[in-house]
Amino acid sequence: NFHLMDPERKIMRDGEITVNGDYRKCFLLSDMVIVSKIVTVYCFQYKDHMELKGANLSRLKTGVDKNKQEFEIVGVSGKKLQISAKSNKKSSNWQKTFEEVLSRLNDKVFGTPLNDLIEREGCPIPRIVFTIFYRLNKSLTEDKVFRTAGDSGVIRSLQRRFNQVFRDVDLSNSPAQDVAAL
């Protein structure tokens, strides 16, 4: 059971998309997605919903329809929604909107627009910027910090750590090239 009438809840996007292989009317709200069966043009029958707090999004390499770009949302409970639209452009737009909603809900740092971070933290310079500058300030005497590419695996790992447990990320032992790439 869930309460649909929450004053903080907003509709972020709605439309017809394919969910787990079935053509559905989908309502993406600021904290959940509601999937409905299309009965008539203006009539929809509730089928499912997923709370998006803590959910993850991943792009699928091969999905149900190999001609369409698909992505998957996995909820905290393990429930999965495979999503695609009639065109790759529409799928991409849906994916982008889901990413924005998940980023806001899950307090992620990477993938969140800078203005949103500033608003969320209530200060003109987000903490991650201070953290990175502090680490790089110790590396001012090192050569080629910004000219040498960092290790992509380490960079992704640092991004995941910032997105999961921001306050506990210690960059003091991280190579300057990896931190500069953040």
N, C-alpha and C positions, 0 to 999 in steps of 0.2 A: 504494500500500500504506500502511496505517496500523495502529497498534497500539491495539486497543480497550481492552486491560487496562492503563490508566494509573492509578496510585493517586490521582492528583490529579483525575481526571475524575469528574464527578458527573452523574447524570440530573437535568435541570432540569424537563423536561416530556415526556410522551409521549402519543400519541393518534392517532386517525384524522383526517386532514385531506386537502385537495386540494392536490397539488403539481404544478405545470405541467399542470393539467387532468386529472390522474389521481388517483383516491382511493387514499391510501397510509397506512401506519402510519409515523409519524414519531417519532424519538427525538431530542430536543434535549438535547445534553450541554453541559457547561460550556465546551467549546471547539470543538464540531462538531455538525453535524446529520446524522443517518443516515436515509435514506428507504428503506422496504421495501415490497414488494408483499405484500398480505394474501392468504395462501394458504388458511388456515383461521383459526378464532378464536384459536388459540394458535401458529400457524405463519406465519412471515414470511420472505420471500425478499429478500435484500439487493438493492437497485437502484442506490443512489448515496449519496454523502456529500459534505459540504462542510466544509472547515476554516473556522472563523468569524473567526480572527484577521485583522484588516484588512478584513473584509467590511462592507458598508453595507446599510442597510435603507431602503426608501422605500415610501410608501403609493401604491398605484396608483389613478388616477382612473377608468380603465376597464380592467377586467381581462377574463379569460376569461368569467366569469359576472357579468353586470352587476347581479344581485340580491344579490351577496355583497361584503362588504368584503374587499379583497385587498391584499396587500403583497408586496414583492419583496426578496429577499436577493441581493446581487451580491457574489460572492467575489473575492479578489485576482486569480484567474486569469481573471475575466470570466464565470465560470459564473453562471447566474441560476436562482433558484428562485422561482416565483410561488406564493404560498401563500394559501389561504382555508380556512374551516371551514364547517360546515353552517349556522351562524348568525353574524350580525355580532358577537354577544357573544363567541362562541368565537374568532372571528378576531381580535377585539380583545385577548383574553387571550393568544393565541399571540403576537401582535405585541408585546405588553408584555413577555412573557418573552424573546423574541428581543432586544428593545431592552436589557433588563437584562444579558443575556449579552454582547452586543456592547459595551455600555458598560464592563463589567468587563474584557473582553479588550483593548479598544482604548484603555484608559486615558483615556477621555473625561472631561471635567469636567462639561459640561452634559448633563443627562439622567441623571446618576449621583446616587443618594441621598447626602445630606450625610454620613451615617454611614459610607458606603462610602469617600468621599473621605478622611475623617478616618482611617479604618483603613488605607487604602492609603498615605497620606502619613506616618502615624505621629505626628501632632501634633494638638492639640485644635482648631486653626483652620487650615483649608486655605489653601494659598498664594494661590489665586484671591481669597479674601476679603481677604487682606492687600494684594494688588495693586490691587483695586478701592478699598479704603479709602484707600490711599496716594494714588491719583489723585484721589479725591473730596475728600480733605483739602486739596488745593491749590485746590479750587473753593468753599471755604466762604463766600467773599465774593460769589460769583455769585448772582444772583436766580433763583428758580424752577427750580433744578436738579431737584427732585423733582416739580415741578408741570407741567413741560413735557415732552411725550412726545418720546422720542428717535426717530431715523430707523430704522424697522424693518429696512431693508436693511443699514444699518451695524451694527445690533445683531446680526443673523444672521451677518454677516461676522465680527464679533468673536468670536461664539460658535464658529464654525467654526475660526477661528485658535486659540482656546484649546484646542479639542478635538484639533487636529492637532499643533500645536507650542507647547505651553504656555509653555515657558521663554523663547521669543523674542517674546512678545507685548508690545509697548510701548504703553501707554495714555496716555503723556504728551501726545500730540497729538490724542487722541480727545475729541470734545465731551463735557462732563460729563453731559449729559442721556442720551447713549447709554451711557456707563459706568454711570450710576445705574440704568438699565433692565436691566443684566445681573443 
